[in-house]
C-alpha cells in the first residue's frame, strides 16, 4: 500500500519545526555551495520545494525534474518555484519514484529524507535504475536520519522509532526501520565523498559520486 503524504503536506513544515527546529533545513541546504556546477538534476520527494528553489536560484544553468507521490506536496512545490520565478526550469512528475520512467540523463540526484521511506529491495532497484541515467562523475546528495554508535544510539533509536510510528499513523507508511541506503548506493557504483553530522549523528548530509569503476572503497569525512 502506498503512503498518503497528502494528509501531512500542508502542516508538514510546521510539524518539522516543532520537532527539530531549523535542523532539517540546515541538513537539506548544507551541500548547496557544492552544486553550483550541476546542469540537470533529479529531485525525489522534495516536499514543498524549499530546497529546489534555493538550488535553482543558486545555479541559473540548472534544470530539474521534480518527482513526488503527493499531489498536494507537488502543488506546494510548484507554487513556491513559480513565486521564485524559476518554474520554467522545472518539470513536475506526480508519480511513485519506484515506478518513474526516467526521461533523460542527470549529473545530480537529490534525496532529502526520502530514502528512509523505502525498503532495501526498493532502494536497490531504484539506485540501479537511476545509475543507468547518470552522467560520468554525477553526484547524489542525501539528507537522512541515522543511528550513531555509542551512547547516542539509544535516544536516536527512540526518536527514529517514534517518527516511524507517527508516519505510520498519519500517512500509512509501512516502512518501520532505517534502510541501509549506503549499501544500495555503493552497489550502484557510487563513492561516498563526504558526510556531515548534526544532533550527535541523528542527522547526516552526504554527497556521493559516480565512479568509473566500482572497485574504489567508500570513504567519509566528518
C-alpha positions, 0 to 999 in steps of 0.5 A: 500500500502506498503512503498518503503524504497528502494528509501531512503536506500542508502542516508538514513544515510546521510539524518539522519545526516543532520537532527539530527546529531549523535542523532539517533545513540546515541538513537539506541546504548544507551541500548547496555551495557544492552544486553550483556546477550541476546542469540537470538534476533529479529531485525525489520527494522534495516536499514543498520545494524549499530546497529546489528553489534555493538550488535553482536560484543558486545555479541559473544553468540548472534544470530539474525534474521534480518527482513526488507521490503527493499531489498536494506536496507537488502543488506546494512545490510548484507554487513556491518555484513559480513565486521564485520565478524559476518554474520554467526550469522545472518539470513536475512528475506526480508519480511513485519514484519506484515506478518513474520512467526516467526521461533523460540523463542527470549529473545530480540526484537529490534525496532529502529524507526520502530514502528512509521511506523505502525498503532495501529491495526498493532502494536497490532497484531504484539506485540501479535504475537511476545509475543507468541515467547518470552522467560520468562523475554525477553526484547524489546528495542525501539528507537522512536520519541515522543511528550513531554508535555509542551512547547516542544510539539509544535516544536516536533509536527512540526518536527514529522509532517514534517518527516511524510510528507517527508516519505510520499513523498519519500517512500509512507508511509501512516502512518501520526501520532505517534502510541501509541506503549506503549499501544500495548506493555503493552497489550502484557504483557510487563513492561516498565523498563526504558526510556531515553530522548534526544532533550527535549523528541523528542527522547526516548530509552526504554527497556521493559520486559516480565512479568509473569503476566500482572497485574504489572503497567508500570513504567519509569525512566528518 
